[in-house]
Amino acid sequence: METITHLPRLSQRDLTQLQNWINHIKQYMMPSVSTYAPGREELHLRHFVKLAKAKDKGLEDEVTPIPDAITKKYKSEFVEQLGEKIAPGFNQALVLRYPTGSLIKPHRDSRAYSRGAASINIIGGAKFFISHEQDAGNMQGYDLGEGSQISFDNKQPHAVAKVKEERWCVCFFYLKKEYLPAQSVQLGLLDTPQPEVQTKQQDSKTVKQNLTTRDHPRIYTSWYGGQKIGEETSISLYPPKTFKGKHEPLFAPTCEILTQYKDRDPKKITAVQAIARYKRDFNAEMVNREALIDRWLEQFSQQTKSVTLLCYEADDPERLDNQFCHRHIVSELIKSKRPDIWGGEVSYCLYKFNEPEAPNFGFEPGQAVQVLVDDEWLNGEYMGTHATSFAKPGQFSFIEVKLQGRHKIRKVVNPNCVRAV
């Protein structure tokens, strides 16, 4: 096939209809599943494709039909017709939103995709680059304006330069037959999960039972350095580069929400105000994704393995002096929707003991100790050992150490990371 073909520009009438549709579906956009397009948002039509990471040898892309019950809120027969004109019989459509300054790095489309794709540029302009000889270092650029339509060889290296303004487009793809499911299945963005009946009240006793009884798989939350049960799944917008688990963007914040929170001007908005705004916007995003979340939870309830949803912040959400993490909003959402498969927050439940009182590990309050932090032993003061609020007292604990030169109390879940000076 030709590397790139410029198709007739969309009529102004059709373009206006597309732009109106974009305004309708904005609320349903999700963070991109592609690691090549940081900050991009997307919406899947016909099929959802979960991309396997290149470093995960042996894993394949996963293709799942999207039920009409989910797509009925945003599906457009007009868009389907436009797709059939430029990519007859397409298997997947992706509505893509590029925030100002975002891009997609040079790449070839993933293994699940057949050769051949088409695209309609809807809002904003873009510089589209593509190679004609399988050389990512030698690509030719093409300007795309509103209404531009192209077909291109998606198995050649291609990219989009940083956009100068917000850009929207819709792309149409073909999927390889071996990746297409033989029959429709429920949309599940995760391959692992679990059933079980449990009381709706999630008290500390129940969480303790969930942690100690592993024959009932559940959904847990933690941070990257904390305890994990079952499969490790990141719900950060951008997982750590060294993270080898799965990534579930369904529970991640949008790029705008995260940027607005992290790049705030402390002179204009306080931390408390920023957190309140984050919670408001993220809760609204969860409402917009409710149908997908319900489907994800239903799929999870049919599985046989626990999962721990992970994000960055290591702090206990019950301590007011700790940093905020969106995973606690996710945990409350899951707990309210499906208490039967909710397991609890397990960040600080690494050390288990059977004594009626929390042990002191041979330290006395006020004793000088050292704590292992990021491969470095730091000096501090032993403050005591406490049972967590997430489990029945006397079952799980953490050690509190006040580090020298810092006001914050550090919680240590592994007693091997604390030693006497």
C-alpha positions in Angstrom: 0.0 0.0 0.0 1.0 3.6 -0.3 2.8 5.0 2.7 0.4 7.9 2.9 -2.5 9.0 0.7 -4.3 12.4 1.0 -8.0 11.8 0.7 -10.6 14.5 -0.3 -11.1 17.0 2.5 -14.2 16.6 4.6 -17.1 19.0 3.7 -17.7 21.9 6.0 -21.1 20.4 6.8 -19.7 17.1 7.8 -16.9 18.7 9.7 -19.3 20.8 11.7 -21.3 17.7 12.6 -18.2 15.9 13.7 -17.1 18.9 15.9 -20.5 19.0 17.5 -20.2 15.3 18.3 -16.8 15.9 19.9 -18.4 18.4 22.3 -20.9 15.6 23.3 -18.3 12.9 23.9 -15.6 14.9 25.8 -16.9 13.6 29.1 -16.2 10.0 28.1 -12.6 10.4 27.2 -10.0 8.3 29.0 -6.2 8.4 29.4 -4.4 6.8 26.5 -3.3 3.2 26.7 -0.2 4.0 24.7 3.0 4.9 26.4 4.1 6.7 23.3 1.5 9.5 23.8 1.9 11.0 27.2 -1.1 13.2 28.1 -3.2 12.0 25.2 -6.9 11.0 25.8 -8.8 8.5 23.8 -12.2 6.8 23.3 -12.5 3.3 21.8 -15.2 2.3 19.3 -16.2 -1.3 18.3 -13.2 -2.9 20.0 -11.0 -2.1 23.0 -7.3 -3.0 22.5 -5.2 -3.4 25.6 -1.6 -3.1 24.5 1.1 -5.4 25.8 4.4 -3.7 26.7 7.3 -4.4 24.4 9.4 -5.6 27.3 6.8 -8.1 28.4 8.0 -11.0 26.3 5.4 -13.7 25.8 2.4 -11.3 26.4 0.1 -10.4 23.6 -2.2 -7.5 22.9 -5.8 -8.1 24.1 -8.8 -7.3 22.0 -12.3 -7.1 23.5 -15.5 -6.1 21.8 -17.2 -3.1 23.4 -20.9 -3.9 24.3 -23.6 -1.6 23.0 -24.7 -1.0 26.5 -21.4 1.0 27.0 -21.1 2.7 23.6 -24.7 3.8 23.4 -23.9 7.0 25.3 -21.4 8.2 22.7 -21.7 6.0 19.6 -22.5 7.9 16.4 -23.9 6.3 13.2 -22.6 9.3 11.3 -19.0 8.6 12.5 -19.4 4.9 11.6 -20.5 5.9 8.1 -17.5 8.3 7.7 -15.2 5.5 8.8 -16.7 3.0 6.3 -16.0 5.4 3.5 -12.3 5.7 4.1 -11.6 2.4 5.9 -14.3 -0.1 4.8 -14.9 -2.8 7.3 -12.7 -1.2 10.0 -12.5 -3.1 13.3 -11.7 -0.3 15.7 -12.0 3.5 15.8 -10.1 5.7 18.2 -11.2 9.2 19.0 -8.0 11.0 20.1 -7.5 14.3 22.0 -4.1 15.9 22.0 -3.8 18.7 24.7 -1.7 21.7 23.7 2.0 20.7 23.7 1.4 16.9 23.5 2.7 14.6 20.9 3.0 10.9 20.0 6.6 9.6 19.6 7.8 7.6 16.5 6.3 4.2 16.6 4.7 1.4 14.5 1.2 0.3 15.5 1.1 -2.7 17.8 1.0 -6.4 16.9 -2.8 -6.7 17.0 -3.2 -4.2 14.2 -3.2 -5.1 10.5 -1.4 -2.9 7.9 -3.5 0.1 6.9 -5.2 2.9 8.8 -7.1 6.1 8.1 -7.6 9.3 10.0 -9.8 12.4 10.0 -8.5 15.6 11.6 -11.4 17.3 13.3 -10.2 20.2 15.5 -6.8 21.9 15.5 -3.9 21.3 13.2 -1.0 18.8 13.4 2.3 17.9 11.8 2.1 14.2 10.9 5.4 12.4 10.2 5.9 9.1 8.5 8.8 7.1 7.1 8.8 5.7 3.6 11.5 3.1 4.2 11.1 1.7 7.8 13.5 4.3 9.2 12.3 6.3 12.2 15.3 8.6 11.7 14.2 9.6 8.2 10.5 10.6 8.3 8.7 13.1 6.1 6.3 15.7 7.6 2.8 16.5 6.3 0.5 19.3 7.6 -3.0 18.3 8.6 -5.7 20.9 9.0 -9.3 20.7 10.1 -11.2 18.3 7.8 -8.0 16.7 6.4 -8.4 13.0 5.7 -5.5 10.5 5.1 -4.9 6.8 4.8 -1.5 5.6 5.8 0.8 2.6 6.4 0.6 2.2 10.2 3.4 -0.4 10.1 5.9 2.3 9.0 7.3 4.5 11.7 5.1 7.5 12.2 4.6 10.3 14.7 2.8 13.5 15.5 4.9 16.6 16.5 3.9 18.7 19.5 0.6 20.3 18.7 0.4 24.1 19.1 -3.3 24.0 20.1 -5.7 21.3 21.3 -6.2 18.7 18.6 -8.9 16.2 18.0 -9.0 13.4 15.4 -10.6 10.0 14.8 -8.5 7.1 13.4 -9.8 3.8 11.9 -7.9 0.6 12.1 -8.0 -3.1 11.0 -7.2 -5.8 13.5 -5.6 -9.2 12.7 -8.1 -12.1 12.6 -6.1 -14.0 15.2 -6.7 -11.2 17.7 -10.4 -10.8 17.1 -12.5 -12.8 19.7 -14.7 -15.5 18.2 -17.7 -14.1 20.2 -18.6 -11.0 22.1 -17.4 -10.9 25.7 -17.9 -8.3 28.5 -15.5 -5.4 28.5 -12.8 -6.1 31.1 -9.7 -3.9 31.2 -8.0 -6.3 33.6 -7.3 -10.0 33.2 -7.3 -11.0 36.8 -10.0 -10.9 39.6 -12.5 -12.6 41.9 -15.9 -13.4 43.6 -17.1 -13.7 47.2 -19.8 -12.6 49.5 -18.9 -10.2 52.3 -20.7 -7.8 54.6 -21.2 -4.3 53.2 -19.6 -2.7 56.4 -15.9 -2.7 55.8 -14.6 -2.5 59.3 -11.1 -3.3 60.5 -12.0 -6.9 61.5 -13.2 -7.6 58.0 -10.1 -6.1 56.4 -7.9 -8.3 58.7 -9.9 -11.3 57.6 -9.4 -10.3 54.0 -5.7 -10.1 54.5 -5.2 -13.3 56.4 -7.6 -15.4 54.3 -6.2 -15.5 50.8 -8.6 -18.1 49.4 -11.0 -15.3 48.7 -9.4 -13.0 46.0 -10.2 -9.3 46.2 -9.2 -5.8 45.1 -6.6 -4.1 47.4 -4.9 -0.7 47.2 -1.4 0.2 48.1 1.6 2.2 46.9 4.5 1.0 44.8 6.8 0.4 47.8 4.1 -1.1 50.1 2.6 -4.5 50.4 1.0 -6.1 47.3 -1.4 -9.0 47.2 -1.9 -10.8 43.9 -1.3 -9.0 40.7 0.3 -5.6 40.7 -1.6 -3.0 38.7 -0.7 0.6 38.4 -3.6 3.2 38.4 -1.2 6.2 38.0 -1.5 8.2 34.9 2.2 7.6 34.3 3.6 4.4 36.1 7.2 4.4 37.2 9.6 3.4 34.3 10.8 0.4 36.4 7.3 -0.9 37.1 6.8 -4.3 35.5 3.2 -4.9 36.4 0.0 -4.0 34.5 -1.4 -0.5 33.9 -5.1 0.3 34.3 -5.8 3.8 33.0 -9.5 3.4 33.8 -8.8 4.5 37.4 -6.1 7.1 36.5 -6.7 10.9 36.6 -6.7 12.9 33.3 -3.6 14.8 32.4 -5.4 18.1 33.1 -6.5 17.1 36.6 -3.0 15.9 37.5 -1.3 19.0 35.9 -3.7 21.4 37.6 -2.9 19.8 41.0 0.9 19.6 40.7 1.5 22.9 38.9 -0.6 25.1 41.1 0.6 28.4 42.2 0.8 28.2 46.1 0.4 32.0 46.2 -3.0 31.7 44.6 -4.4 28.4 45.8 -3.6 26.5 49.0 -2.9 22.8 49.2 -6.2 22.2 50.8 -8.0 24.1 48.0 -6.0 22.1 45.4 -6.9 18.8 47.0 -10.6 19.8 47.2 -10.6 20.8 43.5 -8.8 17.5 42.6 -11.3 15.4 44.5 -14.2 17.3 42.8 -12.8 16.9 39.3 -11.7 13.3 39.8 -15.0 12.2 41.3 -16.7 13.8 38.3 -14.4 11.8 36.0 -15.3 8.6 37.8 -19.0 9.4 37.3 -18.4 9.8 33.6 -16.6 6.4 33.5 -19.2 4.7 35.6 -20.4 2.3 32.9 -16.9 1.2 32.2 -16.1 0.8 35.9 -19.2 -1.3 36.5 -18.2 -3.5 33.6 -14.6 -3.8 34.9 -15.8 -4.8 38.4 -18.3 -7.3 37.0 -15.5 -8.9 34.9 -13.2 -8.9 38.0 -15.9 -10.7 40.1 -15.7 -13.7 37.7 -11.9 -14.1 38.1 -9.8 -16.2 40.5 -6.8 -14.0 41.5 -6.5 -10.9 43.7 -5.1 -7.6 42.5 -3.5 -4.6 44.2 -4.1 -1.2 42.6 -1.0 0.9 43.0 -0.1 4.6 43.0 2.8 6.7 44.3 1.9 8.2 47.7 2.9 6.0 50.6 1.0 7.8 53.3 -1.9 6.7 55.5 -5.0 8.5 54.4 -6.2 8.9 58.0 -3.2 11.1 58.9 -3.9 14.8 58.0 -0.2 15.6 57.6 0.3 13.1 54.8 0.2 13.7 51.0 -3.0 13.1 49.1 -3.4 10.2 46.7 -6.3 9.5 44.3 -6.3 5.8 45.0 -8.2 6.5 48.2 -11.1 7.9 46.1 -10.9 4.8 43.9 -10.9 2.5 47.0 -14.0 4.3 48.4 -15.7 3.9 45.0 -15.0 0.2 44.7 -16.0 -0.4 48.4 -19.3 1.4 47.8 -20.1 -0.4 44.6 -18.8 -3.9 45.3 -18.1 -4.5 49.0 -18.1 -8.2 48.2 -14.8 -8.0 46.3 -13.2 -5.1 48.2 -10.2 -6.1 50.2 -8.8 -2.9 51.8 -5.7 -0.7 51.8 -2.7 -2.8 52.6 0.2 -0.3 52.4 1.2 -0.6 56.1 0.3 -4.2 56.9 3.6 -5.9 56.1 4.6 -7.1 59.5 2.2 -9.6 61.2 2.4 -10.6 64.9 0.3 -12.5 67.3 1.0 -10.7 70.6 -1.9 -8.8 72.2 0.2 -5.6 72.2 2.4 -4.2 69.4 6.0 -5.3 69.9 8.8 -2.8 70.3 11.5 -4.8 68.5 13.9 -4.2 71.3 13.9 -0.4 70.9 12.9 2.2 73.6 10.9 5.4 72.8 13.4 8.2 72.1 16.2 5.7 71.2 18.5 6.7 68.3 18.0 4.4 65.3 18.7 4.4 61.6 16.1 3.8 58.9 16.8 2.4 55.4 15.4 4.9 52.8 16.2 4.4 49.1 19.3 2.3 49.8 20.6 4.8 52.4 20.6 4.5 56.2 19.2 7.8 57.7 19.5 8.8 61.4 16.3 9.2 63.4 14.5 8.7 66.7 12.3 5.6 67.5 8.8 6.8 68.4 7.0 3.5 68.9 5.2 0.7 67.2 1.5 0.7 66.4 -1.2 -1.5 65.0 -2.6 -0.1 61.8 -6.1 1.4 61.5 -6.7 -1.1 58.6 -6.6 -4.2 60.8 -7.6 -5.5 64.2 -5.2 -4.2 66.8 -2.5 -6.7 67.7 -2.4 -8.2 64.2 -0.5 -5.9 61.9 1.9 -3.0 62.7 4.2 -0.2 61.6 7.1 1.4 63.2 7.2 5.2 63.6 10.5 7.0 63.3 11.2 10.7 63.4 14.0 11.4 61.0 16.7 14.0 61.9 16.0 17.4 60.4 12.5 16.6 59.3 9.2 17.3 61.0 7.3 14.4 59.4 7.0 11.1 61.1 8.0 8.2 58.9 6.1 5.0 59.0 8.2 1.8 58.4 6.4 -1.4 57.6 9.4 -3.7 57.4 11.3 -4.1 60.8 14.4 -5.1 58.9 14.7 -1.5 57.7 15.2 -0.2 61.2 18.4 -0.7 63.3 20.0 0.6 66.4 22.8 3.1 66.1 
